């Protein structure tokens, strides 16, 4: 077996430069109350090809600060680990306990945002681009929500569990919308085909979830398998391969795997191992988002204006859709405000939709830029607002401040 090529070592060097500088900036900004995610995004924007990273590469005549397939592989690993860790901390029992309120919140947040955004952006673009832009801004970033909850050490709080479960279901809603939209774009727009596509995806997600929660804990009870520390991670990526084959995002598979393995006898040990991996690689996804952002787009007033409008519609639609549901569930306006603001950040699913639309020729580079800028803005604003309101999710004296009333 030969050694790696020089370019491969540049990839490893780039990844660990990103991670090291992010840790330094996190430490410097922590006392200022800046969320860790904001620091990660800023590091990426500073060291990306379009900023200081590009200047360094040109001066040294190398290709160090570039976002290539090797770097994206590490970023994808970071996403998977964060969502797997979130599922391990959530447990299926908490999802079942939250029940219908989580489903209603996810539906209300996504559909309100989608409907308002499509109506407004139809004034600027034709139906197909407006449709994909509305879908791109509808889903909450589950990765951001999970990172915010973990960084604030709120994983055990009922309100935080509600937020996390709503964001995971929110992704499912948006992927169903995307499947329906692609059916329409392909010209198969009869009502029966549209409804059938949506129901198929919902049924597939429910079946994968239930099968995983029932089968994986039983598999991990077998004595020889129980001792294999790497097996939960093999099951994680096996489940991701399955959901990819079904047409879902890998982050949904990662979250479901975490929910299932959390119920097993190896759950505590797997949680500890995953926490170590997230501590090392978790920041990389957000750094890469920042590094991929072309800061030159900020000089285009049309892109900036429409991105600001898109970010506002995304944030307002999510808050208006979720807040009443969260308040009804919690009987606490402050906790409901924290949950609703925690669902404002956009990220991975929206960027996937935007890239898909661009690849199909439906979205232009300017439209894709608007989605990127709006995703960054909502991530920054949502993270800052959640950091301000999240103390309402912490029980003070007893659990009544964060726990839902019985129904």
C-alpha positions in Angstrom: 0.0 0.0 0.0 1.5 3.3 -1.1 1.6 6.6 0.8 -0.9 9.4 0.2 -0.4 11.9 -2.6 0.8 15.4 -1.7 -2.7 16.8 -2.4 -4.2 14.4 0.2 -1.9 15.7 2.9 -2.9 19.2 1.9 -6.5 18.1 2.6 -5.6 16.8 6.0 -3.6 20.0 6.8 -6.5 22.2 5.7 -9.0 20.3 7.8 -7.0 20.6 11.0 -6.1 24.3 10.3 -9.8 25.0 10.0 -10.5 23.1 13.2 -7.6 24.6 15.2 -8.5 28.2 14.3 -12.1 27.6 15.0 -11.3 26.4 18.5 -9.2 29.5 19.1 -11.9 31.9 17.8 -14.5 30.0 19.9 -12.4 30.6 23.0 -11.9 34.3 22.2 -15.6 35.0 21.5 -17.1 32.8 24.2 -17.0 35.5 26.9 -18.8 37.8 24.4 -21.7 35.4 24.3 -21.2 34.6 20.6 -22.5 31.1 19.8 -19.9 28.6 18.7 -21.6 28.1 15.3 -21.2 31.8 14.5 -17.4 31.5 15.2 -17.2 28.4 12.9 -19.0 30.2 10.1 -16.7 33.3 10.4 -13.6 31.0 10.3 -14.8 29.4 7.1 -15.7 32.8 5.5 -12.2 34.2 6.4 -10.2 31.2 5.2 -12.3 30.3 2.2 -11.1 30.6 -1.4 -12.9 33.9 -1.9 -11.1 35.6 1.1 -7.9 35.2 3.0 -7.5 31.5 2.0 -7.4 32.4 -1.7 -4.8 35.1 -1.1 -2.6 32.7 0.8 -2.9 30.1 -1.9 -2.0 32.6 -4.6 1.0 33.9 -2.7 2.4 30.5 -2.0 1.5 28.9 -5.3 -0.4 26.0 -3.7 -4.0 24.7 -3.4 -4.4 24.5 0.4 -7.6 26.4 1.2 -10.0 24.8 -1.3 -13.3 23.0 -0.8 -12.8 19.8 -2.8 -14.3 16.3 -2.5 -11.9 15.3 0.2 -12.8 18.3 2.5 -16.5 17.8 1.7 -16.1 14.1 2.9 -14.9 15.3 6.3 -17.8 17.9 6.4 -20.3 15.1 5.6 -18.8 13.0 8.4 -19.2 15.9 10.8 -22.9 16.2 9.8 -23.5 12.5 10.3 -21.7 12.5 13.7 -23.7 15.5 15.0 -27.0 14.0 14.0 -26.1 10.6 15.3 -25.1 12.2 18.6 -28.4 14.1 18.7 -30.4 10.9 18.2 -28.4 9.2 20.9 -29.2 12.0 23.3 -32.9 12.2 22.3 -34.0 8.6 22.5 -37.2 7.3 20.7 -39.1 7.4 24.0 -38.8 11.2 24.2 -40.0 11.4 20.5 -43.0 9.2 21.4 -43.7 11.2 24.6 -43.8 14.5 22.6 -46.3 12.9 20.3 -48.6 14.8 18.1 -47.5 18.3 19.2 -44.1 17.8 17.6 -45.7 16.6 14.4 -48.0 19.6 14.3 -45.2 22.0 15.0 -43.0 20.6 12.3 -45.9 20.8 9.8 -47.0 24.3 10.8 -43.4 25.6 10.7 -42.5 24.1 7.3 -45.8 24.7 5.5 -46.2 28.3 6.8 -42.7 29.2 5.7 -43.1 27.4 2.4 -46.5 29.0 1.5 -45.5 32.6 2.4 -42.1 32.3 0.6 -43.6 30.8 -2.5 -46.3 33.5 -2.7 -43.7 36.4 -2.3 -41.0 35.0 -4.6 -43.5 34.2 -7.3 -43.6 38.0 -7.8 -39.9 37.9 -8.7 -39.4 34.5 -10.5 -41.4 32.0 -12.4 -43.2 29.2 -10.7 -40.5 26.5 -10.7 -37.6 28.6 -9.3 -40.0 30.1 -6.7 -41.1 26.6 -5.7 -37.5 25.3 -5.1 -36.5 28.5 -3.3 -39.5 28.2 -1.0 -38.6 24.5 -0.3 -35.0 25.4 0.3 -35.9 28.0 3.0 -38.6 25.9 4.7 -36.5 23.3 6.7 -34.7 24.0 9.9 -31.1 22.9 10.1 -31.2 19.9 12.3 -27.4 20.1 12.6 -27.6 23.6 13.9 -30.4 22.9 16.3 -28.5 19.8 17.6 -25.3 21.8 18.0 -27.0 24.7 19.8 -28.6 22.3 22.2 -25.4 20.4 22.9 -23.3 23.6 23.3 -25.8 24.9 25.8 -25.9 21.5 27.6 -29.7 21.3 27.2 -30.0 17.8 25.8 -32.0 16.5 28.7 -34.4 19.5 28.8 -38.0 18.6 27.6 -38.2 21.8 25.6 -34.9 21.1 23.9 -36.1 17.6 23.1 -39.2 19.1 21.5 -37.1 21.4 19.4 -34.8 18.7 18.3 -37.5 16.3 17.4 -39.5 19.0 15.5 -36.4 19.9 13.5 -35.8 16.3 12.5 -39.5 15.9 11.4 -39.2 19.3 9.7 -36.6 17.8 7.4 -38.9 14.9 6.5 -41.7 17.4 5.7 -39.4 19.4 3.4 -38.0 16.3 1.7 -41.6 15.2 0.9 -42.2 18.7 -0.5 -39.1 18.4 -2.6 -40.2 15.0 -3.9 -43.6 16.5 -4.9 -42.0 19.5 -6.5 -39.7 17.3 -8.6 -42.7 15.3 -9.7 -44.4 18.6 -10.8 -41.2 19.8 -12.6 -40.9 16.5 -14.4 -44.4 17.1 -15.8 -46.2 14.4 -13.8 -48.5 16.9 -12.1 -51.7 15.0 -11.7 -53.2 15.1 -8.3 -53.0 11.4 -7.8 -49.3 11.3 -8.7 -48.5 14.2 -6.3 -50.4 12.7 -3.4 -49.0 9.3 -4.1 -45.4 10.6 -4.0 -45.9 12.4 -0.7 -47.6 9.4 1.0 -44.9 7.0 -0.3 -42.1 9.1 1.3 -44.0 9.5 4.6 -44.7 5.7 4.8 -41.1 4.9 4.0 -39.7 7.2 6.8 -42.1 5.7 9.4 -41.3 2.2 8.4 -37.5 2.8 8.6 -37.9 4.5 12.0 -40.0 1.7 13.5 -37.9 -1.1 12.1 -34.7 0.5 13.4 -36.0 1.1 16.9 -37.3 -2.5 17.1 -34.4 -4.4 15.5 -31.2 -2.6 16.3 -31.5 -2.8 20.1 -32.3 -6.5 19.9 -29.3 -7.1 17.6 -27.0 -5.3 20.0 -28.1 -7.5 22.9 -26.3 -10.5 21.4 -23.2 -11.0 23.7 -20.5 -11.1 21.0 -22.0 -8.2 19.1 -22.4 -6.2 22.3 -18.7 -6.1 22.9 -17.9 -4.8 19.4 -17.4 -1.1 19.9 -17.3 -0.3 16.2 -20.6 -2.1 15.4 -22.9 0.8 16.3 -21.0 2.9 13.7 -21.2 0.2 11.1 -25.0 0.1 11.7 -25.1 3.9 11.5 -23.6 3.9 8.0 -25.6 0.9 6.9 -28.8 2.7 7.8 -27.5 5.8 6.0 -27.0 3.6 2.9 -30.6 2.4 3.2 -32.2 5.8 3.5 -30.1 7.0 0.6 -31.5 4.2 -1.5 -35.0 5.3 -0.5 -34.2 8.8 -1.6 -33.9 10.4 1.8 -31.1 12.6 3.1 -28.3 10.8 5.0 -28.9 13.1 8.0 -32.3 11.5 8.5 -30.7 8.0 8.6 -28.1 9.3 11.1 -30.7 10.7 13.4 -32.8 7.5 13.3 -29.7 5.4 14.0 -29.0 7.5 17.1 -32.6 7.1 18.3 -32.5 3.3 17.9 -29.0 2.7 19.4 -29.8 5.0 22.3 -32.4 2.4 23.4 -29.8 -0.4 23.4 -27.5 -1.7 26.0 -24.5 -0.1 24.3 -26.2 3.3 24.2 -24.1 4.9 27.0 -20.8 3.7 25.6 -21.6 4.7 22.1 -22.7 8.1 23.4 -19.3 8.7 25.0 -17.4 7.6 21.9 -19.5 9.8 19.6 -19.1 12.8 21.9 -15.3 12.6 21.5 -15.7 12.4 17.7 -18.1 15.4 17.6 -15.7 17.3 19.8 -13.0 16.9 17.2 -14.9 17.1 13.9 -18.2 18.7 14.8 -17.3 22.3 13.8 -16.2 21.3 10.3 -19.6 21.4 8.6 -20.2 25.0 9.6 -16.7 26.0 8.7 -17.2 24.5 5.2 -20.5 26.4 4.7 -18.7 29.6 5.4 -15.7 28.6 3.2 -18.1 27.9 0.2 -19.7 31.3 0.5 -18.6 33.7 -2.2 -18.1 37.0 -0.3 -18.2 38.8 -3.7 -22.0 38.2 -3.8 -22.3 40.7 -1.0 -21.4 43.4 -3.5 -24.5 42.6 -5.6 -27.4 44.7 -4.2 -30.1 42.4 -5.9 -28.6 39.3 -4.3 -28.3 41.0 -0.9 -31.8 42.5 -1.0 -33.6 39.2 -2.0 -31.4 37.2 0.4 -32.5 39.5 3.2 -36.1 39.2 2.2 -35.7 35.4 2.0 -34.1 35.2 5.4 -36.9 37.4 6.9 -39.6 35.2 5.4 -37.9 32.1 6.6 -37.4 33.3 10.1 -40.9 34.9 10.4 -42.7 32.0 8.8 -41.0 29.5 11.2 -41.7 31.6 14.3 -45.3 32.3 13.4 -46.0 28.7 12.6 -44.2 27.1 15.6 -44.7 29.5 18.5 -48.4 28.9 19.0 -47.9 25.1 19.0 -45.0 25.2 21.3 -46.8 27.5 23.7 -49.8 25.2 23.7 -47.5 22.2 24.5 -45.4 23.9 27.2 -47.8 26.4 28.8 -44.8 28.7 29.0 -44.4 31.7 26.6 -40.7 32.0 27.3 -40.0 28.3 26.5 -42.1 28.5 23.4 -40.1 31.6 22.2 -36.9 29.6 22.8 -38.2 26.6 20.8 -39.4 28.8 17.9 -36.2 30.8 17.7 -34.2 27.5 17.8 -36.0 26.4 14.6 -35.0 29.6 12.7 -31.5 28.5 11.4 -31.4 27.0 7.9 -28.6 24.9 6.6 -27.9 21.5 5.1 -31.3 20.5 3.6 -31.8 24.0 2.1 -28.3 24.0 0.6 -28.9 20.5 -0.8 -32.2 21.7 -2.4 -30.4 24.8 -3.8 -27.6 22.8 -5.3 -30.0 20.3 -6.8 -32.0 23.2 -8.4 -28.9 24.7 -9.7 -27.7 21.4 -11.2 -31.1 20.9 -12.9 -30.8 24.4 -14.4 -33.9 25.7 -12.6 -32.0 28.0 -10.2 -29.4 30.5 -11.5 -26.1 31.3 -9.7 -27.7 34.4 -8.3 -30.7 32.4 -7.0 -28.4 29.9 -5.4 -26.4 32.8 -3.9 -29.6 34.1 -2.4 -30.3 30.7 -0.7 -26.7 30.6 0.6 -26.8 34.1 2.0 -30.2 33.6 3.6 -29.0 30.3 5.1 -26.0 32.0 6.7 -28.1 34.9 7.9 -30.8 32.7 9.5 -28.1 30.6 11.1 -26.4 33.6 12.6 -29.6 35.3 13.8 -31.2 32.1 14.9 -28.2 31.0 16.9 -27.9 34.4 18.6 -31.6 34.6 19.5 -31.6 31.0 20.8 -28.6 31.8 23.0 -30.6 34.7 24.4 -33.8 32.8 25.0 -32.6 29.3 25.9 -32.4 29.8 29.7 -36.2 29.5 29.6 -35.6 25.8 28.8 -33.5 25.2 31.9 -35.5 23.9 34.9 -35.1 26.2 37.9 -35.7 24.4 41.2 -37.9 21.8 39.5 -38.8 20.6 36.0 -42.0 22.7 35.7 -40.3 25.5 33.9 -39.4 23.3 30.9 -41.7 20.3 31.1 -45.0 20.1 29.3 -48.2 19.8 31.1 -49.8 16.4 31.0 -52.5 16.0 28.5 
